[in-house]
Amino acid sequence: MRTLKRTWPFHVMLLPAIIFLIIFSYIPMGGIVMAFQNYKPWMGISGSEWVGLDNFRFLFERQDSLQVIWNTLIIAVLKLIFNLFVPFVFAILLNEVRKMAIQRTIQTLVYLPHFLSWVILGGILIDLLSTGGLVNRVLGTFGLGPYFFLGDNSWFRSTVILTDVWKEFGYNMIVFLAALAGINPALYEAAEIDGAGRWKQTLHITIPSLVPMLMVVGTLALGNVLNAGFDQIFNLYNPLVYQTGDIIDTFVYRSAMQNGEMGFATAIGLFKSVISMILILVSYSLAKKYAGYRIF
């Protein structure tokens, strides 16, 4: 009680967030029961037919469901890899810029796209990457194209991954820049006295010092491996690229909102949530074991 008397203002401060979480995150979880029903909106949860695991069985029997899961894994894993590698390399290169004004200008420019929504960027990219857009006109001057980047299955995945990396790598780079700032300058001074140049210093000091942070970021990112980016895909894809671009989240949206398969869509969402929870637990265990990272 003495502790509570001292800390009650902090509990009151948390109360609005807790209420918000209960209303919008925990109460809606009661709708999970729809995954086991042939849910009809006009009949409600209590009146809809109970079908048990039929929706989950249907999920693994439908060819398009398996294709969607495969698309999600490919896109999400490639995004994870490139969103680790590109910020890692760019942070090292930016760290070598000696003029702080230039360094700060470049850093600001590369992480500005992170703050633009995919609704805005989707419209811009659709114009830029269309067959008559700026990108194809530039390629045309070299005798290439035109390429239907957002309407051709052979190009869509690459386009999605590259545009996501372009949007996010500047923001993802911040954690590596913070790790670089924590490296002991005495290590570089000692290496310079021993005759090591910038390349040797980068190879033997900078990169090894960043590897633990790379491991932490990589293992924690495993929990989001089934999140291939609904906002991006939804604003860029079309029926022409469902074969390679349709992911779990967009499939759930179409199944529920367009086809009226509420129970089936809930089953897919529940399947994804359970797998994601398992991956999050595994990733935190790996981060704690190999990088000494823990949040509680």
N, C-alpha and C positions, 0 to 999 in steps of 0.2 A: 504493500500500500504506500510506503514511503517513496518507492521508485515511481509509482503511478502518479503521486502528487507532484513529483518533480517533472515528469515527462508528459503529463496530460495535454499540454498545448500541441505537442508533436502528433499525438493520436487524433486530436481534433483537426489538425492540418491534413492528415491522411484520410479523414472520414469522407470528404467528397469524392476522392479517387476510388475509395473502396466501394461506395454506393454506386458510382458509375460502372465499376467492374462487375458488380453483382447484377445490375440491371441489364447490361449489354453483353456480358460474357457468360455468366453462370446460369441465369434464368433461361436464356435461349437454348442451353444445352439440353433442356427437356425435349426439344424437337428432335433429338437423336433417335427417338422411338420411331420416327418416320422411315428410318432406314430398314425397318423390319415390317413395314406395311406397304400395301398398295394405296398410297395416300391420295385422297381426293379432297381438294380444298373445301368443297361445299359440304363434305361430310365431317370434316375435322379429324383430329387425332383419335377421338373416342369412337367415331363411327366408321373409320376406314378399316378395310379388311387386313387382318394380320397374315403375313406371308412368310414369317421367319427369316431364313437366310437366302430366300429366293433372289433378292436383289443383288446380293453378293455373288451368288452363283451366276446370275445373268451377267454381272460385271466381267467375269473371267471367261465367259462363253462368247461374248460379242467380240468380233474381230476389231471393230473400231475402238473398243475399250483398251484392248491390248496395245494397239498402235498409239493411242494417246499416252499410255503409261511409258511406252518406249520413247516417244517424242519428248516427254517431260524429263526423263532421265538423261537423254543425250543433251538437250539444251541446257538443263540445270548444271550438269557436271562440267560441260565446256565453259559455261559462264563462270562457275566456281574457279576453274583452273586459270582462265585468262584474267579474272578479276583479282587473283592473287599475284600472278606473274607480272602483269603490266604495271600495277602500282608499285610493286617491289623494285622493278628495274628503274622506273621513272623517278622514284624517290632517291635512289642512289645517284642517278644522273643529275637531278636537281640539286642534290647536296654538293655537287662539284662546282656549281655556279658560285663564284666568289662575290659578285656584286649583289648585295642584298635587295636593292631596288628591282633588279631584273628577276631575281629569284622569287620575290613576293608577287611581282606582276604575272609571271608564268603560273605560279601556284594559284592565284586568283582566277586566271582565265580557264585553267583546266578543271577547276571544281565548280565553276558556275553552272554548267549543264545539269549538275545533280539537283539543283533547286528548280528546274523546269519540269512540269508534269508531262507525262507521256501523252496526254491529250494534245498539248501544244506541239511537242516534238513529233508526235505521230502525223499531224497535219503537215509539218515542215518536211518530214522525211518522205511522205507520200508524194509531195511535189518534186522534191529533189531526185528521188529514185524512180520516178515514172519513166516510161520509154521516151518521153519527150522532155524530161527534166534536165537539170544542169549537169548531173553526173554523166548521163548518157551523151549529152552534147559534147562534154569534154573528152569522153572516151572515143566519140566519133571522129574527133580531130586526129586521133592516132589510128583510125581505121578499125576500131573495135566497137562491138555492140550493134544495135541497142540490146540491153539486157533487161528483162522484166524481173527486177530484184524482189518485188513484193508479190509477184504473181506466178513465180516459177518455183516448183518444189526443190530444184537443184540449187537455188540461190537463197531461199527464204531463211533457212536456219543460219547460214553464215551471216546474212544481213542482220538478223536479230541479235546474234552474239556480238558482232562488231559494234553495232550501235549501242548496245547495253554497256559494253566495255568503255566506249567513248564517253558515255554519259556519267559513268560511276567511277572511273579509275582515279580521277582527281580527288574525289572525296575519300575513296578508300586509301589513297596515298597518305592521308594525314596521320594515320596510326604509325606508319613506317617512318615518317618525318619525326614524330615524337620519339620513337625508339632511337633514331639517329642522334637526336639532341641529347640523349642520355648516355652516349658513349663517352668514356673518359678521354679527354683531349691528350692526356699524358701518353696514351698508347700510340697516337699518331706522332707525337714528338719523339718518343723513343724509336719508333720505326724510321723516322726521317733521319735521326742521328746515325742509325745503322745503315743508311744509304738507300732505303726503300722509297721508290717513287710513288706517285698517286695511284697507279694501277696496282702495285704490290700492296699498298695500304688498303685499297678497296678490297682486294682479294683475300687478304689475311686478317683484316680488322673489321671493316665495315660489314661485309657479307656474313661472317660468322656471328657478329653481334646482332644481326637482324634475324638470323635463322630461328631463335626461340620465339620471337614475335610472329614470324611467318607460320610456325607450327601452331601457335595459339589461334591465330586468325583462321587458318585452314581447318583445324579440327572443329572449331565452333561453327564454321560455315557448313559442316556436314549436316547439321540439323535442318538446314534450309534447302537440302538437295532436291526436294520435291516441289519447291517454289520456283518455277521457271519464269515467273514474271507475268502475272495476269494483265496488269495495266498495259504493258508494252505489247504483248501478243494481241490483246483485244483491240487495240488501236491500229495495229498494222496488218493483221491477217485478214483473209477472205476465203470463201469456199474453194478457191483454186489451190490453196496450200494447206488444206486440212490434213492431207496425208503426212506432211512433215512438220507442220506448224501448230497443230491442235494439241493443247496440253490439258492436264487434268482440270485446272481451274476454268478454262474456257469451255471445256466439255461439260462440266457441272453446270455452268451458266446456261448453256444451250439446252441441256437436258431438262433443267428445271423451268426456265423462263420461256423458252420457245416451244419445247415439246411437251411440257406439262408432266414430265416424269419425276415428280417430287421425291418419291421414295427412292428411286434409282439414283438420283442426284445426291440425296443425303447419304446413301450407302457409299458412293464414291468419295464424298467428302470425309466420311468417318474413316474409311480405309486409309486415306491420305493422312489424316490427323494421327491415327495410331502409329503408322510407319514413321511419321515425323517425330512423334514423341520418343519412340525407340531410338531414332538417330540422334536426337538431342541428348538423351541420357548417355549414349555411347560416346558422343563427341566430348561431353563434359568429363567423362571418365578418362578419355585419352588425353585431354588437355591437362587434367590434374596429374596424370601419371607421367607424361613425357615432358610437360612444360611447366609443371608446378603451378598451374593456374586454377583458381577456385573462387567462387562467388559467395559461398557459405560453408 
